[in-house]
Amino acid sequence: MTIIEIKHVLLWCLGLNYGLLLIWFGAFAYAHDWMYRMHARWFTLSPQTFDAINYAGMAVFKIGIMLLNLVPLIALYLV
């Protein structure tokens, strides 16, 4: 693969991952009660714990996107 192809792949990965993050946030914001009821059947969670787990998961996912997609993409553009 050439550097240009790698840039395109990283750019697509960045867009798809941020899209997935936005879908996760949208589902969490607009279907919060349904998601909580579904997960409360399997696990004993309070609403506060459920919210904290989701926000932490989104934060870890966002950091992963930045470290694995955005930073290498910026580095390739600077080279």
PDB file of N, CA, C and O in Angstrom:
ATOM      1  N   MET A   1       0.827  -1.183   0.000  1.00  0.00           N
ATOM      2  CA  MET A   1       0.000   0.000   0.000  1.00  0.00           C
ATOM      3  C   MET A   1       0.873   1.248   0.000  1.00  0.00           C
ATOM      4  O   MET A   1       1.924   1.303   0.639  1.00  0.00           O
ATOM      5  N   THR A   2       0.416   2.216  -0.716  1.00  0.00           N
ATOM      6  CA  THR A   2       1.137   3.475  -0.728  1.00  0.00           C
ATOM      7  C   THR A   2       0.649   4.346   0.430  1.00  0.00           C
ATOM      8  O   THR A   2      -0.358   4.043   1.069  1.00  0.00           O
ATOM      9  N   ILE A   3       1.364   5.407   0.681  1.00  0.00           N
ATOM     10  CA  ILE A   3       0.985   6.314   1.766  1.00  0.00           C
ATOM     11  C   ILE A   3      -0.365   6.960   1.482  1.00  0.00           C
ATOM     12  O   ILE A   3      -1.150   7.186   2.403  1.00  0.00           O
ATOM     13  N   ILE A   4      -0.637   7.254   0.233  1.00  0.00           N
ATOM     14  CA  ILE A   4      -1.921   7.861  -0.132  1.00  0.00           C
ATOM     15  C   ILE A   4      -3.070   6.894   0.171  1.00  0.00           C
ATOM     16  O   ILE A   4      -4.107   7.311   0.686  1.00  0.00           O
ATOM     17  N   GLU A   5      -2.896   5.612  -0.143  1.00  0.00           N
ATOM     18  CA  GLU A   5      -3.938   4.630   0.161  1.00  0.00           C
ATOM     19  C   GLU A   5      -4.140   4.487   1.668  1.00  0.00           C
ATOM     20  O   GLU A   5      -5.270   4.360   2.139  1.00  0.00           O
ATOM     21  N   ILE A   6      -3.048   4.508   2.414  1.00  0.00           N
ATOM     22  CA  ILE A   6      -3.150   4.411   3.870  1.00  0.00           C
ATOM     23  C   ILE A   6      -3.890   5.619   4.429  1.00  0.00           C
ATOM     24  O   ILE A   6      -4.695   5.481   5.350  1.00  0.00           O
ATOM     25  N   LYS A   7      -3.621   6.806   3.878  1.00  0.00           N
ATOM     26  CA  LYS A   7      -4.344   8.008   4.305  1.00  0.00           C
ATOM     27  C   LYS A   7      -5.841   7.865   4.059  1.00  0.00           C
ATOM     28  O   LYS A   7      -6.656   8.231   4.906  1.00  0.00           O
ATOM     29  N   HIS A   8      -6.195   7.331   2.896  1.00  0.00           N
ATOM     30  CA  HIS A   8      -7.614   7.150   2.579  1.00  0.00           C
ATOM     31  C   HIS A   8      -8.264   6.135   3.512  1.00  0.00           C
ATOM     32  O   HIS A   8      -9.390   6.338   3.967  1.00  0.00           O
ATOM     33  N   VAL A   9      -7.566   5.057   3.796  1.00  0.00           N
ATOM     34  CA  VAL A   9      -8.104   4.038   4.702  1.00  0.00           C
ATOM     35  C   VAL A   9      -8.298   4.620   6.099  1.00  0.00           C
ATOM     36  O   VAL A   9      -9.338   4.411   6.723  1.00  0.00           O
ATOM     37  N   LEU A  10      -7.297   5.350   6.591  1.00  0.00           N
ATOM     38  CA  LEU A  10      -7.419   5.944   7.919  1.00  0.00           C
ATOM     39  C   LEU A  10      -8.534   6.988   7.972  1.00  0.00           C
ATOM     40  O   LEU A  10      -9.230   7.108   8.980  1.00  0.00           O
ATOM     41  N   LEU A  11      -8.696   7.731   6.896  1.00  0.00           N
ATOM     42  CA  LEU A  11      -9.764   8.728   6.851  1.00  0.00           C
ATOM     43  C   LEU A  11     -11.144   8.060   6.874  1.00  0.00           C
ATOM     44  O   LEU A  11     -12.050   8.519   7.569  1.00  0.00           O
ATOM     45  N   TRP A  12     -11.295   6.975   6.110  1.00  0.00           N
ATOM     46  CA  TRP A  12     -12.560   6.227   6.133  1.00  0.00           C
ATOM     47  C   TRP A  12     -12.806   5.604   7.507  1.00  0.00           C
ATOM     48  O   TRP A  12     -13.925   5.640   8.017  1.00  0.00           O
ATOM     49  N   CYS A  13     -11.761   5.035   8.102  1.00  0.00           N
ATOM     50  CA  CYS A  13     -11.903   4.447   9.440  1.00  0.00           C
ATOM     51  C   CYS A  13     -12.302   5.511  10.454  1.00  0.00           C
ATOM     52  O   CYS A  13     -13.143   5.268  11.319  1.00  0.00           O
ATOM     53  N   LEU A  14     -11.700   6.681  10.347  1.00  0.00           N
ATOM     54  CA  LEU A  14     -12.028   7.779  11.245  1.00  0.00           C
ATOM     55  C   LEU A  14     -13.498   8.175  11.098  1.00  0.00           C
ATOM     56  O   LEU A  14     -14.203   8.340  12.094  1.00  0.00           O
ATOM     57  N   GLY A  15     -13.952   8.325   9.869  1.00  0.00           N
ATOM     58  CA  GLY A  15     -15.344   8.688   9.635  1.00  0.00           C
ATOM     59  C   GLY A  15     -16.318   7.630  10.112  1.00  0.00           C
ATOM     60  O   GLY A  15     -17.329   7.954  10.736  1.00  0.00           O
ATOM     61  N   LEU A  16     -16.028   6.369   9.827  1.00  0.00           N
ATOM     62  CA  LEU A  16     -16.921   5.286  10.249  1.00  0.00           C
ATOM     63  C   LEU A  16     -16.964   5.145  11.771  1.00  0.00           C
ATOM     64  O   LEU A  16     -18.027   4.923  12.350  1.00  0.00           O
ATOM     65  N   ASN A  17     -15.811   5.275  12.408  1.00  0.00           N
ATOM     66  CA  ASN A  17     -15.774   5.161  13.867  1.00  0.00           C
ATOM     67  C   ASN A  17     -16.501   6.313  14.546  1.00  0.00           C
ATOM     68  O   ASN A  17     -17.224   6.100  15.519  1.00  0.00           O
ATOM     69  N   TYR A  18     -16.318   7.536  14.041  1.00  0.00           N
ATOM     70  CA  TYR A  18     -17.059   8.661  14.619  1.00  0.00           C
ATOM     71  C   TYR A  18     -18.553   8.528  14.329  1.00  0.00           C
ATOM     72  O   TYR A  18     -19.377   8.927  15.153  1.00  0.00           O
ATOM     73  N   GLY A  19     -18.911   7.977  13.182  1.00  0.00           N
ATOM     74  CA  GLY A  19     -20.316   7.709  12.892  1.00  0.00           C
ATOM     75  C   GLY A  19     -20.905   6.720  13.882  1.00  0.00           C
ATOM     76  O   GLY A  19     -22.015   6.918  14.377  1.00  0.00           O
ATOM     77  N   LEU A  20     -20.169   5.660  14.171  1.00  0.00           N
ATOM     78  CA  LEU A  20     -20.617   4.680  15.152  1.00  0.00           C
ATOM     79  C   LEU A  20     -20.741   5.302  16.531  1.00  0.00           C
ATOM     80  O   LEU A  20     -21.681   5.000  17.267  1.00  0.00           O
ATOM     81  N   LEU A  21     -19.798   6.172  16.889  1.00  0.00           N
ATOM     82  CA  LEU A  21     -19.871   6.863  18.170  1.00  0.00           C
ATOM     83  C   LEU A  21     -21.100   7.774  18.243  1.00  0.00           C
ATOM     84  O   LEU A  21     -21.754   7.852  19.283  1.00  0.00           O
ATOM     85  N   LEU A  22     -21.409   8.451  17.157  1.00  0.00           N
ATOM     86  CA  LEU A  22     -22.597   9.310  17.132  1.00  0.00           C
ATOM     87  C   LEU A  22     -23.885   8.495  17.211  1.00  0.00           C
ATOM     88  O   LEU A  22     -24.844   8.917  17.857  1.00  0.00           O
ATOM     89  N   ILE A  23     -23.916   7.341  16.566  1.00  0.00           N
ATOM     90  CA  ILE A  23     -25.085   6.456  16.662  1.00  0.00           C
ATOM     91  C   ILE A  23     -25.255   5.963  18.090  1.00  0.00           C
ATOM     92  O   ILE A  23     -26.371   5.923  18.607  1.00  0.00           O
ATOM     93  N   TRP A  24     -24.141   5.583  18.736  1.00  0.00           N
ATOM     94  CA  TRP A  24     -24.188   5.129  20.124  1.00  0.00           C
ATOM     95  C   TRP A  24     -24.727   6.249  21.021  1.00  0.00           C
ATOM     96  O   TRP A  24     -25.595   6.016  21.862  1.00  0.00           O
ATOM     97  N   PHE A  25     -24.201   7.470  20.832  1.00  0.00           N
ATOM     98  CA  PHE A  25     -24.675   8.582  21.637  1.00  0.00           C
ATOM     99  C   PHE A  25     -26.150   8.884  21.367  1.00  0.00           C
ATOM    100  O   PHE A  25     -26.913   9.152  22.296  1.00  0.00           O
ATOM    101  N   GLY A  26     -26.548   8.842  20.097  1.00  0.00           N
ATOM    102  CA  GLY A  26     -27.946   9.090  19.762  1.00  0.00           C
ATOM    103  C   GLY A  26     -28.872   8.060  20.373  1.00  0.00           C
ATOM    104  O   GLY A  26     -29.928   8.402  20.905  1.00  0.00           O
ATOM    105  N   ALA A  27     -28.478   6.798  20.296  1.00  0.00           N
ATOM    106  CA  ALA A  27     -29.288   5.741  20.909  1.00  0.00           C
ATOM    107  C   ALA A  27     -29.344   5.918  22.421  1.00  0.00           C
ATOM    108  O   ALA A  27     -30.390   5.714  23.037  1.00  0.00           O
ATOM    109  N   PHE A  28     -28.228   6.293  23.009  1.00  0.00           N
ATOM    110  CA  PHE A  28     -28.187   6.497  24.453  1.00  0.00           C
ATOM    111  C   PHE A  28     -29.051   7.690  24.859  1.00  0.00           C
ATOM    112  O   PHE A  28     -29.728   7.645  25.887  1.00  0.00           O
ATOM    113  N   ALA A  29     -29.030   8.741  24.069  1.00  0.00           N
ATOM    114  CA  ALA A  29     -29.778   9.947  24.412  1.00  0.00           C
ATOM    115  C   ALA A  29     -31.275   9.784  24.174  1.00  0.00           C
ATOM    116  O   ALA A  29     -32.082  10.237  24.986  1.00  0.00           O
ATOM    117  N   TYR A  30     -31.654   9.141  23.068  1.00  0.00           N
ATOM    118  CA  TYR A  30     -33.062   9.078  22.704  1.00  0.00           C
ATOM    119  C   TYR A  30     -33.767   7.793  23.112  1.00  0.00           C
ATOM    120  O   TYR A  30     -34.994   7.774  23.203  1.00  0.00           O
ATOM    121  N   ALA A  31     -33.028   6.730  23.357  1.00  0.00           N
ATOM    122  CA  ALA A  31     -33.641   5.457  23.761  1.00  0.00           C
ATOM    123  C   ALA A  31     -33.062   4.991  25.094  1.00  0.00           C
ATOM    124  O   ALA A  31     -32.883   3.795  25.324  1.00  0.00           O
ATOM    125  N   HIS A  32     -32.774   5.950  25.965  1.00  0.00           N
ATOM    126  CA  HIS A  32     -32.126   5.634  27.236  1.00  0.00           C
ATOM    127  C   HIS A  32     -32.952   4.669  28.074  1.00  0.00           C
ATOM    128  O   HIS A  32     -32.421   3.680  28.578  1.00  0.00           O
ATOM    129  N   ASP A  33     -34.229   4.938  28.229  1.00  0.00           N
ATOM    130  CA  ASP A  33     -35.066   4.092  29.081  1.00  0.00           C
ATOM    131  C   ASP A  33     -35.181   2.673  28.535  1.00  0.00           C
ATOM    132  O   ASP A  33     -35.119   1.704  29.292  1.00  0.00           O
ATOM    133  N   TRP A  34     -35.347   2.554  27.235  1.00  0.00           N
ATOM    134  CA  TRP A  34     -35.442   1.228  26.624  1.00  0.00           C
ATOM    135  C   TRP A  34     -34.129   0.457  26.790  1.00  0.00           C
ATOM    136  O   TRP A  34     -34.132  -0.727  27.130  1.00  0.00           O
ATOM    137  N   MET A  35     -33.002   1.146  26.545  1.00  0.00           N
ATOM    138  CA  MET A  35     -31.698   0.483  26.705  1.00  0.00           C
ATOM    139  C   MET A  35     -31.475   0.073  28.157  1.00  0.00           C
ATOM    140  O   MET A  35     -30.954  -1.010  28.423  1.00  0.00           O
ATOM    141  N   TYR A  36     -31.863   0.928  29.091  1.00  0.00           N
ATOM    142  CA  TYR A  36     -31.694   0.594  30.506  1.00  0.00           C
ATOM    143  C   TYR A  36     -32.539  -0.610  30.892  1.00  0.00           C
ATOM    144  O   TYR A  36     -32.056  -1.517  31.570  1.00  0.00           O
ATOM    145  N   ARG A  37     -33.801  -0.625  30.462  1.00  0.00           N
ATOM    146  CA  ARG A  37     -34.663  -1.774  30.783  1.00  0.00           C
ATOM    147  C   ARG A  37     -34.110  -3.061  30.189  1.00  0.00           C
ATOM    148  O   ARG A  37     -34.143  -4.108  30.837  1.00  0.00           O
ATOM    149  N   MET A  38     -33.602  -2.993  28.965  1.00  0.00           N
ATOM    150  CA  MET A  38     -33.059  -4.187  28.327  1.00  0.00           C
ATOM    151  C   MET A  38     -31.848  -4.715  29.096  1.00  0.00           C
ATOM    152  O   MET A  38     -31.732  -5.921  29.311  1.00  0.00           O
ATOM    153  N   HIS A  39     -30.957  -3.834  29.506  1.00  0.00           N
ATOM    154  CA  HIS A  39     -29.762  -4.271  30.220  1.00  0.00           C
ATOM    155  C   HIS A  39     -30.052  -4.603  31.685  1.00  0.00           C
ATOM    156  O   HIS A  39     -29.361  -5.426  32.286  1.00  0.00           O
ATOM    157  N   ALA A  40     -31.060  -3.970  32.248  1.00  0.00           N
ATOM    158  CA  ALA A  40     -31.411  -4.263  33.643  1.00  0.00           C
ATOM    159  C   ALA A  40     -31.973  -5.671  33.798  1.00  0.00           C
ATOM    160  O   ALA A  40     -31.935  -6.233  34.893  1.00  0.00           O
ATOM    161  N   ARG A  41     -32.492  -6.245  32.719  1.00  0.00           N
ATOM    162  CA  ARG A  41     -32.948  -7.636  32.783  1.00  0.00           C
ATOM    163  C   ARG A  41     -31.788  -8.601  32.977  1.00  0.00           C
ATOM    164  O   ARG A  41     -31.929  -9.631  33.636  1.00  0.00           O
ATOM    165  N   TRP A  42     -30.635  -8.260  32.397  1.00  0.00           N
ATOM    166  CA  TRP A  42     -29.487  -9.158  32.456  1.00  0.00           C
ATOM    167  C   TRP A  42     -28.580  -8.872  33.648  1.00  0.00           C
ATOM    168  O   TRP A  42     -28.005  -9.792  34.229  1.00  0.00           O
ATOM    169  N   PHE A  43     -28.454  -7.599  34.011  1.00  0.00           N
ATOM    170  CA  PHE A  43     -27.535  -7.195  35.069  1.00  0.00           C
ATOM    171  C   PHE A  43     -28.293  -6.355  36.087  1.00  0.00           C
ATOM    172  O   PHE A  43     -29.252  -5.664  35.743  1.00  0.00           O
ATOM    173  N   THR A  44     -27.862  -6.419  37.326  1.00  0.00           N
ATOM    174  CA  THR A  44     -28.470  -5.557  38.340  1.00  0.00           C
ATOM    175  C   THR A  44     -27.712  -4.233  38.338  1.00  0.00           C
ATOM    176  O   THR A  44     -26.649  -4.105  38.945  1.00  0.00           O
ATOM    177  N   LEU A  45     -28.278  -3.261  37.649  1.00  0.00           N
ATOM    178  CA  LEU A  45     -27.657  -1.949  37.500  1.00  0.00           C
ATOM    179  C   LEU A  45     -28.618  -0.869  37.951  1.00  0.00           C
ATOM    180  O   LEU A  45     -29.823  -0.941  37.710  1.00  0.00           O
ATOM    181  N   SER A  46     -28.063   0.124  38.604  1.00  0.00           N
ATOM    182  CA  SER A  46     -28.862   1.322  38.857  1.00  0.00           C
ATOM    183  C   SER A  46     -28.755   2.220  37.623  1.00  0.00           C
ATOM    184  O   SER A  46     -27.822   2.071  36.834  1.00  0.00           O
ATOM    185  N   PRO A  47     -29.675   3.128  37.451  1.00  0.00           N
ATOM    186  CA  PRO A  47     -29.574   4.038  36.296  1.00  0.00           C
ATOM    187  C   PRO A  47     -28.280   4.843  36.287  1.00  0.00           C
ATOM    188  O   PRO A  47     -27.730   5.120  35.221  1.00  0.00           O
ATOM    189  N   GLN A  48     -27.785   5.223  37.474  1.00  0.00           N
ATOM    190  CA  GLN A  48     -26.538   5.975  37.546  1.00  0.00           C
ATOM    191  C   GLN A  48     -25.354   5.129  37.098  1.00  0.00           C
ATOM    192  O   GLN A  48     -24.462   5.629  36.412  1.00  0.00           O
ATOM    193  N   THR A  49     -25.335   3.863  37.475  1.00  0.00           N
ATOM    194  CA  THR A  49     -24.260   2.967  37.055  1.00  0.00           C
ATOM    195  C   THR A  49     -24.325   2.724  35.559  1.00  0.00           C
ATOM    196  O   THR A  49     -23.296   2.700  34.883  1.00  0.00           O
ATOM    197  N   PHE A  50     -25.523   2.545  35.045  1.00  0.00           N
ATOM    198  CA  PHE A  50     -25.705   2.347  33.603  1.00  0.00           C
ATOM    199  C   PHE A  50     -25.190   3.550  32.826  1.00  0.00           C
ATOM    200  O   PHE A  50     -24.499   3.396  31.819  1.00  0.00           O
ATOM    201  N   ASP A  51     -25.531   4.761  33.301  1.00  0.00           N
ATOM    202  CA  ASP A  51     -25.055   5.979  32.637  1.00  0.00           C
ATOM    203  C   ASP A  51     -23.535   6.082  32.695  1.00  0.00           C
ATOM    204  O   ASP A  51     -22.890   6.412  31.700  1.00  0.00           O
ATOM    205  N   ALA A  52     -22.965   5.796  33.869  1.00  0.00           N
ATOM    206  CA  ALA A  52     -21.511   5.894  34.024  1.00  0.00           C
ATOM    207  C   ALA A  52     -20.786   4.903  33.122  1.00  0.00           C
ATOM    208  O   ALA A  52     -19.757   5.240  32.536  1.00  0.00           O
ATOM    209  N   ILE A  53     -21.304   3.699  33.003  1.00  0.00           N
ATOM    210  CA  ILE A  53     -20.683   2.695  32.137  1.00  0.00           C
ATOM    211  C   ILE A  53     -20.744   3.138  30.684  1.00  0.00           C
ATOM    212  O   ILE A  53     -19.764   2.995  29.954  1.00  0.00           O
ATOM    213  N   ASN A  54     -21.877   3.673  30.256  1.00  0.00           N
ATOM    214  CA  ASN A  54     -21.996   4.120  28.873  1.00  0.00           C
ATOM    215  C   ASN A  54     -21.093   5.303  28.577  1.00  0.00           C
ATOM    216  O   ASN A  54     -20.423   5.326  27.544  1.00  0.00           O
ATOM    217  N   TYR A  55     -21.064   6.291  29.474  1.00  0.00           N
ATOM    218  CA  TYR A  55     -20.194   7.446  29.250  1.00  0.00           C
ATOM    219  C   TYR A  55     -18.723   7.040  29.252  1.00  0.00           C
ATOM    220  O   TYR A  55     -17.938   7.539  28.446  1.00  0.00           O
ATOM    221  N   ALA A  56     -18.351   6.141  30.150  1.00  0.00           N
ATOM    222  CA  ALA A  56     -16.963   5.664  30.176  1.00  0.00           C
ATOM    223  C   ALA A  56     -16.638   4.892  28.901  1.00  0.00           C
ATOM    224  O   ALA A  56     -15.550   5.039  28.344  1.00  0.00           O
ATOM    225  N   GLY A  57     -17.572   4.077  28.441  1.00  0.00           N
ATOM    226  CA  GLY A  57     -17.350   3.342  27.191  1.00  0.00           C
ATOM    227  C   GLY A  57     -17.191   4.270  26.007  1.00  0.00           C
ATOM    228  O   GLY A  57     -16.331   4.053  25.153  1.00  0.00           O
ATOM    229  N   MET A  58     -18.027   5.316  25.950  1.00  0.00           N
ATOM    230  CA  MET A  58     -17.900   6.292  24.866  1.00  0.00           C
ATOM    231  C   MET A  58     -16.568   7.026  24.943  1.00  0.00           C
ATOM    232  O   MET A  58     -15.944   7.297  23.917  1.00  0.00           O
ATOM    233  N   ALA A  59     -16.133   7.348  26.156  1.00  0.00           N
ATOM    234  CA  ALA A  59     -14.857   8.048  26.323  1.00  0.00           C
ATOM    235  C   ALA A  59     -13.689   7.172  25.891  1.00  0.00           C
ATOM    236  O   ALA A  59     -12.785   7.643  25.200  1.00  0.00           O
ATOM    237  N   VAL A  60     -13.698   5.911  26.287  1.00  0.00           N
ATOM    238  CA  VAL A  60     -12.626   4.993  25.897  1.00  0.00           C
ATOM    239  C   VAL A  60     -12.624   4.785  24.387  1.00  0.00           C
ATOM    240  O   VAL A  60     -11.564   4.745  23.762  1.00  0.00           O
ATOM    241  N   PHE A  61     -13.809   4.653  23.805  1.00  0.00           N
ATOM    242  CA  PHE A  61     -13.911   4.476  22.357  1.00  0.00           C
ATOM    243  C   PHE A  61     -13.393   5.702  21.617  1.00  0.00           C
ATOM    244  O   PHE A  61     -12.699   5.574  20.608  1.00  0.00           O
ATOM    245  N   LYS A  62     -13.729   6.890  22.115  1.00  0.00           N
ATOM    246  CA  LYS A  62     -13.269   8.127  21.488  1.00  0.00           C
ATOM    247  C   LYS A  62     -11.755   8.270  21.597  1.00  0.00           C
ATOM    248  O   LYS A  62     -11.105   8.690  20.640  1.00  0.00           O
ATOM    249  N   ILE A  63     -11.190   7.927  22.744  1.00  0.00           N
ATOM    250  CA  ILE A  63      -9.734   7.966  22.894  1.00  0.00           C
ATOM    251  C   ILE A  63      -9.084   6.973  21.955  1.00  0.00           C
ATOM    252  O   ILE A  63      -8.048   7.266  21.359  1.00  0.00           O
ATOM    253  N   GLY A  64      -9.685   5.794  21.817  1.00  0.00           N
ATOM    254  CA  GLY A  64      -9.161   4.802  20.872  1.00  0.00           C
ATOM    255  C   GLY A  64      -9.198   5.297  19.445  1.00  0.00           C
ATOM    256  O   GLY A  64      -8.259   5.066  18.684  1.00  0.00           O
ATOM    257  N   ILE A  65     -10.274   5.978  19.069  1.00  0.00           N
ATOM    258  CA  ILE A  65     -10.365   6.541  17.720  1.00  0.00           C
ATOM    259  C   ILE A  65      -9.246   7.546  17.502  1.00  0.00           C
ATOM    260  O   ILE A  65      -8.588   7.543  16.461  1.00  0.00           O
ATOM    261  N   MET A  66      -9.035   8.401  18.484  1.00  0.00           N
ATOM    262  CA  MET A  66      -7.998   9.422  18.343  1.00  0.00           C
ATOM    263  C   MET A  66      -6.605   8.804  18.252  1.00  0.00           C
ATOM    264  O   MET A  66      -5.793   9.206  17.419  1.00  0.00           O
ATOM    265  N   LEU A  67      -6.336   7.828  19.110  1.00  0.00           N
ATOM    266  CA  LEU A  67      -4.999   7.237  19.130  1.00  0.00           C
ATOM    267  C   LEU A  67      -4.720   6.337  17.924  1.00  0.00           C
ATOM    268  O   LEU A  67      -3.595   6.297  17.427  1.00  0.00           O
ATOM    269  N   LEU A  68      -5.730   5.624  17.459  1.00  0.00           N
ATOM    270  CA  LEU A  68      -5.501   4.642  16.410  1.00  0.00           C
ATOM    271  C   LEU A  68      -5.844   5.120  15.005  1.00  0.00           C
ATOM    272  O   LEU A  68      -5.419   4.504  14.028  1.00  0.00           O
ATOM    273  N   ASN A  69      -6.607   6.211  14.884  1.00  0.00           N
ATOM    274  CA  ASN A  69      -6.978   6.711  13.562  1.00  0.00           C
ATOM    275  C   ASN A  69      -6.509   8.136  13.323  1.00  0.00           C
ATOM    276  O   ASN A  69      -5.862   8.419  12.316  1.00  0.00           O
ATOM    277  N   LEU A  70      -6.832   9.029  14.240  1.00  0.00           N
ATOM    278  CA  LEU A  70      -6.570  10.447  14.017  1.00  0.00           C
ATOM    279  C   LEU A  70      -5.083  10.787  14.097  1.00  0.00           C
ATOM    280  O   LEU A  70      -4.563  11.484  13.226  1.00  0.00           O
ATOM    281  N   VAL A  71      -4.403  10.312  15.115  1.00  0.00           N
ATOM    282  CA  VAL A  71      -2.990  10.629  15.280  1.00  0.00           C
ATOM    283  C   VAL A  71      -2.150  10.066  14.130  1.00  0.00           C
ATOM    284  O   VAL A  71      -1.316  10.797  13.597  1.00  0.00           O
ATOM    285  N   PRO A  72      -2.330   8.789  13.716  1.00  0.00           N
ATOM    286  CA  PRO A  72      -1.562   8.323  12.559  1.00  0.00           C
ATOM    287  C   PRO A  72      -1.887   9.083  11.276  1.00  0.00           C
ATOM    288  O   PRO A  72      -1.008   9.304  10.444  1.00  0.00           O
ATOM    289  N   LEU A  73      -3.152   9.483  11.115  1.00  0.00           N
ATOM    290  CA  LEU A  73      -3.545  10.245   9.934  1.00  0.00           C
ATOM    291  C   LEU A  73      -2.860  11.605   9.926  1.00  0.00           C
ATOM    292  O   LEU A  73      -2.349  12.028   8.888  1.00  0.00           O
ATOM    293  N   ILE A  74      -2.839  12.287  11.041  1.00  0.00           N
ATOM    294  CA  ILE A  74      -2.156  13.580  11.137  1.00  0.00           C
ATOM    295  C   ILE A  74      -0.674  13.409  10.892  1.00  0.00           C
ATOM    296  O   ILE A  74      -0.061  14.221  10.199  1.00  0.00           O
ATOM    297  N   ALA A  75      -0.087  12.357  11.456  1.00  0.00           N
ATOM    298  CA  ALA A  75       1.345  12.101  11.245  1.00  0.00           C
ATOM    299  C   ALA A  75       1.668  11.875   9.781  1.00  0.00           C
ATOM    300  O   ALA A  75       2.688  12.359   9.289  1.00  0.00           O
ATOM    301  N   LEU A  76       0.809  11.146   9.075  1.00  0.00           N
ATOM    302  CA  LEU A  76       1.051  10.922   7.643  1.00  0.00           C
ATOM    303  C   LEU A  76       0.891  12.191   6.831  1.00  0.00           C
ATOM    304  O   LEU A  76       1.612  12.397   5.854  1.00  0.00           O
ATOM    305  N   TYR A  77      -0.051  13.053   7.224  1.00  0.00           N
ATOM    306  CA  TYR A  77      -0.203  14.317   6.513  1.00  0.00           C
ATOM    307  C   TYR A  77       0.980  15.250   6.776  1.00  0.00           C
ATOM    308  O   TYR A  77       1.329  16.060   5.917  1.00  0.00           O
ATOM    309  N   LEU A  78       1.592  15.145   7.938  1.00  0.00           N
ATOM    310  CA  LEU A  78       2.748  16.001   8.243  1.00  0.00           C
ATOM    311  C   LEU A  78       4.036  15.519   7.585  1.00  0.00           C
ATOM    312  O   LEU A  78       4.980  16.292   7.419  1.00  0.00           O
ATOM    313  N   VAL A  79       4.074  14.250   7.214  1.00  0.00           N
ATOM    314  CA  VAL A  79       5.303  13.694   6.601  1.00  0.00           C
ATOM    315  C   VAL A  79       5.385  14.118   5.156  1.00  0.00           C
ATOM    316  O   VAL A  79       6.336  13.761   4.460  1.00  0.00           O
TER     317      VAL A  79
END
